[in-house]
Amino acid sequence: MGVVSRVHRPSAVRREQRAVRSVIGLALVCATAAAVLTGCSMQEAICGGGEYPVVGVGGTGSACVPNGEEPPGGYTRYPAGKVPEHVDDEWDTYWRTHTVDKDGHTVELPEGR
């Protein structure tokens, strides 16, 4: 019968494997901390990548339009500087009670609308 031999890994290889695992672990911890500290993980975007939000003319409806395309009928772009970016941000909340009328003016909606 043959001799059973053990395969020994050199200690340098084991140290390198531990170092790689440590670096990966540290990177995951840093990425998680950055997401929590910046609020990225807690804010849902109004539109997906490659889209921009539009508001319904005369109402509180909104939609997302692919970049480079014009808003569909019945919708218009939000006024500059008043574009909601995340759910429940300042402008998302504002546009729940305001709209853009057919003449392009920002108006407050009557209560209950």
C-alpha positions in Angstrom: 0.0 0.0 0.0 1.0 3.5 -0.6 2.0 6.0 2.0 -0.6 8.6 2.8 1.0 12.0 2.9 -0.4 15.2 4.3 -0.5 18.3 2.3 0.8 21.2 4.4 0.2 24.7 3.3 3.0 27.0 4.0 2.2 29.5 6.7 2.7 32.4 4.3 -0.2 31.2 2.2 -2.5 31.0 5.3 -1.4 34.5 6.3 -2.2 35.8 2.8 -5.7 34.2 2.9 -6.4 35.7 6.3 -5.2 39.1 5.0 -7.5 38.9 2.0 -10.5 38.0 4.2 -9.7 40.9 6.5 -9.5 43.4 3.6 -12.8 42.2 2.2 -14.4 42.4 5.7 -13.1 45.9 6.2 -14.4 47.0 2.8 -17.9 45.7 3.6 -17.9 47.4 7.0 -16.8 50.7 5.4 -19.4 50.5 2.6 -22.2 49.8 5.2 -21.1 52.7 7.4 -21.0 55.1 4.5 -24.5 54.1 3.4 -25.9 54.5 6.9 -24.1 57.9 7.5 -25.1 59.4 4.2 -28.7 58.1 4.4 -28.4 56.4 1.1 -29.9 53.2 2.3 -32.9 55.0 3.8 -34.0 57.2 0.9 -35.9 55.9 -2.0 -35.3 57.8 -5.3 -38.4 59.3 -7.0 -37.2 58.0 -10.4 -34.8 55.4 -11.5 -31.5 56.0 -13.2 -31.8 57.5 -16.6 -35.2 59.1 -15.8 -36.5 62.5 -14.5 -39.7 63.3 -12.6 -42.6 65.3 -14.1 -45.7 66.7 -12.5 -49.3 66.4 -13.7 -50.7 69.7 -14.9 -53.4 70.8 -12.5 -53.1 67.9 -10.1 -50.8 66.0 -7.7 -50.0 63.2 -10.1 -46.4 62.6 -11.2 -44.5 60.3 -13.5 -40.9 59.4 -14.5 -39.8 60.1 -18.1 -36.6 58.7 -19.8 -33.9 61.3 -20.0 -33.9 63.0 -23.4 -37.7 62.6 -23.9 -40.3 65.3 -23.5 -43.1 64.8 -20.8 -46.2 63.1 -22.1 -49.4 65.1 -22.6 -50.9 66.3 -19.3 -47.5 66.5 -17.6 -44.8 69.1 -17.4 -41.3 69.5 -15.9 -41.0 70.6 -12.3 -39.8 74.2 -12.0 -36.0 74.5 -11.7 -34.8 74.1 -8.1 -38.1 72.5 -7.0 -37.6 69.0 -8.3 -38.2 66.1 -5.9 -35.3 63.7 -5.7 -36.3 61.3 -2.9 -39.5 60.1 -1.4 -40.6 62.4 1.4 -37.9 65.0 0.7 -38.7 68.7 0.9 -40.0 69.0 -2.7 -41.8 65.7 -2.7 -43.8 66.9 0.3 -44.3 70.3 -1.2 -45.8 69.0 -4.4 -48.4 67.0 -2.5 -50.3 70.3 -1.9 -49.1 72.3 -5.0 -49.2 71.8 -8.7 -48.4 73.6 -12.0 -51.4 75.1 -13.8 -51.9 75.1 -17.5 -50.1 78.5 -17.8 -47.0 77.1 -16.0 -47.6 78.8 -12.7 -47.1 77.1 -9.4 -50.4 77.1 -7.5 -51.6 75.7 -4.2 -54.2 73.0 -4.5 -57.6 73.4 -2.8 -57.8 71.3 0.3 -59.1 67.7 -0.2 -57.8 67.5 -3.8 
